[in-house]
Structure formats: C-alpha cells, structure tokens
C-alpha cells in the first residue's frame, strides 16, 4: 500500500468518524481530508489518524535518508507525541520547569524570534538546564532558570558542539558517537561558508538524533547571531537587576520583554482588536520615527472572536461563523514570506505582539550614488505599499526606517 492510498483511507475513516459523532452523539463536527474538528463543551478538538505502518517505518528508518518516505502526517504526529509525553514526565520531576519554560517562550516571542526558534526547541533548551546544571544545582526559581536559559543561548558554542538533551537517560555511548558523526557531517562546509550551516542549533534527543525535528531549517546562522546578541544583552540586564535588587524599577524589568523597534529596517503595526490574542499583548507598539508609508483601517469582514450580536442567530448559522485555530497574524506572516522570499526577513511575536519587524535581505556590494540610493529607496517604498495591500484590513500602519546596508553591516542590532 503506497502513501497516497494510506492518506485516502485515513480520509474515509475521518469522514465516517465525523458522521458517527454527529448521528449517535449529537456532536457538531467539521470533517476534512486531513482531520475532524469536534465541537463539545465549549472546546474544539482536532482528531487525526496515525497509521501503524508509518510508525513502524519511522522507528526503523529514523535518522536515515529513507525517512523521507514516511508519510509526513505520521512523522509529525509520532515526533510530537514522543516529545509531548517526554516533556510531561519531565515536568512531573521538576515542578519549576513549567514556569521557567513559560518565561523563556515569552522572551523568545517578545523579541520577535517566533519564526526562528519553535516552542519545542525552547522546551528542550530549558530541560537541558535541569539535566546538566553543573556546577550548580537545578534551578529552584523562575529568575534563576530564566537567567541560565539566556546564558545558555548566548555562551554555548553552537558552531562546534551539539547539545545532548537526554531526558530519560536513553542515549548510549554508541548513540552519542552516532550523534557526533551526524553533527560533524553538518559542519564540513563551515570553513567554506560560515553563514550557511544547517542546523545552526544542533539539538540531539533520543527520538531525533539528527536534529531534524525542531531546528533543521531555523534558526539560520544569521538568525542565531541575532538571537545570541539579544540573549547576551538580556542576560546582562537581568543580572544587574538581580544584583542591585531593583525590584521596584518596573521599566527596567519591562525592557527584558520589550524589543526596540529601531533595530528593524521597517515595522508593520497591526490593528490590536484584530489580533488572535489581544489580551496577551504586553506593551502596545507605537513609532515616532521613520517615514510612514501605509495607513489602513481595520476590516469589518473578520473578527478573532464571535461578537455578542452574532450570538442571537440560529445555532446552524453560528456554527459556520466559528473559525478554529484562525490566526490572521500567522497567515499574514506566511503570505509575506511566500510573496517576498528574498526581499526581507520577517520577525514577529506569535504570543500577542501587535508589530512585525522587517530586515532587508537584498544587498548590493557596489558603491551607490545619490541617485541610485534615491531610486532604491523608492523601490523599497513600493514593496512596503504592497505589504500593506497583502495585509489590508489587518495592517494599521507601516513605517520605513532604514535602507539596506552593505556587506558586513548587514547585522545591525544592539
């Protein structure tokens, strides 16, 4: 049975599951080819099917080149299932693990690294602090764990060392040797091109010895460089706040989670009442510098929540207004990355930020005259106007701050 046939069989089962839940239990369901969304008790559950054949193939072929033949859905479900069960057990051993992870995730998102470091990678990095705390003890407070997380990001030698995260003690000496060989194979091109190392952060676990699950494509070397700089700056600030016991200086504490918008070449501000999680917004973003290129009104077509006036309709009509997992910010970022893959890099906060940072990716090595600079700036302004059109109804305003820099000036941040 080939992969296409397996997926079609899954779709047939999912349709039957949705039909059965509606007919026998009266549950509202929305069945598609990939999953079934079940509405019950005020919650929405997404059901997927994991095929045993895909599971057995993954166990036999993980870490090998044949792994690409495993159905992608099965592979993702297996990896996420293994990771989730592992992290749940680990949290039971260390009660302080959860609060530290939440702080770390909030910091990563607040500084617009949501596209660079996924949440599962953050969970593994924090777990390493408990598994390898030497010469200290495992963190016993949120601040201690958070500071060590920032120090790990900024001080670890990511270019020459893999990070082993062996939560259940499953890795043997042979496994570690295998992981080191895989790591060295990814670093062969380091001397030729130091900016093109993949993965830049090598996280090795029992279920992912080749670091392909969470850091295969991101962060890139340039993203890691920026991430390390921000982590070092935040760690130094946090250490000063703790040593000086400045608990009442709320502004300086806020700086740990407030990213300076001046570090970006252009900034897109979003309508806060159209964000998927407006209640999570820490600091509303405003700009009083740069050149405003776009100004737009909020759309009346969509809203992240069902409004009170919509509750007066019939249940069947209300069902079609429900949008499960609707995140306009995430979809907007994906549209920008598809439309401008080589023009700029997108940075954003997936946990409630109302701003998106853009840094130019297209650089010219030749010297540019005044007329060339003026023409290039005009082109960039047209690009930003197109960005406004892509996010029409969601984008509040767009500010142009800087023109592209040359060569080694590419990474211009604090």
Secondary structure, DSSP 8 states (H G I E B T S, - for coil): --HHHHHHHHHHHHHHHHHHHHHHH--EEEE-SS-EEEEETTEEEEE----HHHHHHHHHHTTSGGGGGS-HHHHHHHHHHHHHHHHHHHHHH-THHHHHHHHHHHHHHHTT-TTTS-HHHHHHHHHHHHHS-TTS----SHHHHHHHHHHHHHHS-TTT--EE--TTS---HHHHHHHHHHHHHHTTTTTT-TT--SSSS-EEBTTBTTS-SSSSSSS-HHHHHHHHHHHHHHHHHHHHHHHTT-TT-HHHHHGGG---GGGSSEEEEE-GGGSTTGGG-SS-----SSEEEEE----SS--SS--GGGGGS-HHHHHTT--TT--HHHHHHHHHHHHTTTTEEEEE-TTT-SEEEEEE-----S---HHHHHHHHHHHHHHHHHHHHHTTTTEEEEEE------GGGS----
